[in-house]
Amino acid sequence: MPVVTVDWWSGGKQESRRELVEEVTATVSRIAGCPQDAVTVIIRDVEQSHWGKGGRLASDN
């Protein structure tokens, strides 16, 4: 039972989440050889002020 967690910046559209879940589920199911019902996808929204890269907060860019 694969579990995939996706962290992304908050504010994404519901349709984008739906498409992401569908595509990730289909790909993991195909590669892992398991039914799609066995795949769990968790999407976590992260505020840009809580996300850093290269020593800088994403909200500072």
MOKA-V895165 format. One record per backbone hydrogen bond with DSSP energy under -1.0 kcal/mol. NH is the residue of the N-H (numbers start at 1). CO is the residue of the C=O. Records with the same first field share a line. If there is no record, write none. Layout:
NH: CO, CO
This chain:
4: 40
6: 42
8: 44
10: 46
17: 13
18: 14
19: 15
20: 16
21: 17
22: 18
23: 19
24: 20
25: 21
26: 22
27: 23
28: 24
29: 25
30: 26
31: 27
32: 28
33: 29
34: 29
38: 35
39: 36
40: 2
42: 4
44: 6
46: 8
50: 47
51: 48
53: 56
56: 53
58: 51
59: 48
60: 57
61: 58
